[in-house]
Amino acid sequence: MINRIKEKLHNNKGESIAEVLVSLLISSLALVMLASMINSSSRIIQSSKVNMENYYSANNVLEARTGTETVSGTLSIKNGSKAVHLRYGEGTVSVNYYKNDKAPSGKQVVSFK
């Protein structure tokens, strides 16, 4: 391999124009693909950052209990596969809760009073 490089350096023959053009084309395509990947990564990072900021600000409101209070709904607590019922004497326990609407889909984050 090293001998081949030395021969190429000491050789007076040049590269053909076709070889130079093909190598420039390949280099250009590689640079365009790299720039595209960097641009896409930057947009994904920015989008994730905005989503996380919204989520955490909604959680702060949730924990401070200053958001919209949801007073209707069903609260069920499960211990494994068994449902745990909240009872106080004969009646059920009234619970007010707040919901984070910015939580990822399928996940509900709530705070109880």
N, C-alpha and C positions, 0 to 999 in steps of 0.2 A: 504494500500500500504506500509506504513512504518512498520507495523507489519510483513508483508511478508518479507521485507528486513531483519528485525531483526531475524526472524526465519531462513532465509537463512544463515546469518552470524553465528548463534549459532549452526547450523546443522553440524554434522560431515560427512554427505554424500558429496561426491565430484561430479563433473560433469562427465558425460561419455565422452569417447574419441570422440565419434561421435558429441556430442554437441560442444565440443571445436573445432573440425575440421570445422564444419559448421560455427561457429562464426568467425573463422580465415578466411575462404573463403569469407564470406560476407564483413569482414573488408578489406581484400585485394582487392576485386572488387571495393569497395567504394574508396579506395586510388588510384587505377589505373584510375578510372573515374575522380576523382578530378585532378590528374596530367594531364590527357588528356585535360580536360577543361581549365586548366591554360595554357598549351602549345598552344592550339588553340587560346585562347584569346590573348596571347602574339604575335602570328603570325598576327592576324587580326589588332592589334594595330600598329605593325611595318609596315604593308602594308598601313594602313591608314595614318600613319605619312609620309611615302615616297610619297604617292599620294598628300597629302596636301602640302608638301614642293615643289613638282614639279609644282603644280597648282599656288602657290603663287610666285614662282620664275618666272614662265611664265607671271603672271600678272604684276610683276615688270618690266619685259622686255617690256610688252605691254604698260604700262604707261610711260616708258621712250622713247617709240617709237623707239627702237633700233632693233626690231625684223624684220622678213620678212614682207615687205609691200605688201599688197594685193591691187592692183589698179583696178582690174576688179570685177564686182559684182553689185548687186542691193541693194540699201539702201531704206528700207521703214520704215516709222515711223507711228505708229497707235495711234490714240486718241480714245480709246474705240473700236468701230467697224469701224470707219472712217479712211481711209488712209490719211495721211498728205503728200502732195507733196512738195518737196523743189524746189523752182524756183527762179531764179534771172533774172529778166527781162523776156525775151522770152525763154532763154535756161535753162537747168537744172544746178544745182550747182554740181561742181566736188568735190568729197570727197574721200580722201585717207584714208584707214582704215587698222588697224592691228588686227590680230585674235589670240586668245589664243587657241592653239591646245590641251592644257592640260585640258580644261574645261570639266566638266562632260558631258556625251553623251546627246544630245538633247538640250544642252544649248550653246549658242555662246556668248563669251565675246569679245567685240571689242572696239577699241579706235579710235577716229576720229581726223583728222587733219584739 
